[in-house]
Amino acid sequence: MTEFQKTRDWLVTLAMTPGWWHYSREQAAQLENDPQAAGAWAGMRQAVRAELKAKGFRPPPAELEQMW
């Protein structure tokens, strides 16, 4: 398993944990935008989204609201 896959799986687990969906999304975005990573995390948000969709996960309505 690659580091990308391990990180994706970790973010998916976080997203499915009550109260952590927003954090998971933010972390995926930060990884993708890290200039020092030289594109190593490109596509992370989509990979997490696809895995969550494959698992049939939908965050509770309360978590869909903006945090701030």
Secondary structure, DSSP 8 states (H G I E B T S, - for coil): --HHHHHHHHHHHHHHSTT-HHHHHHHHHHHHT-GGGTTTTTTHHHHHHHHHHHTT----HHHHS---
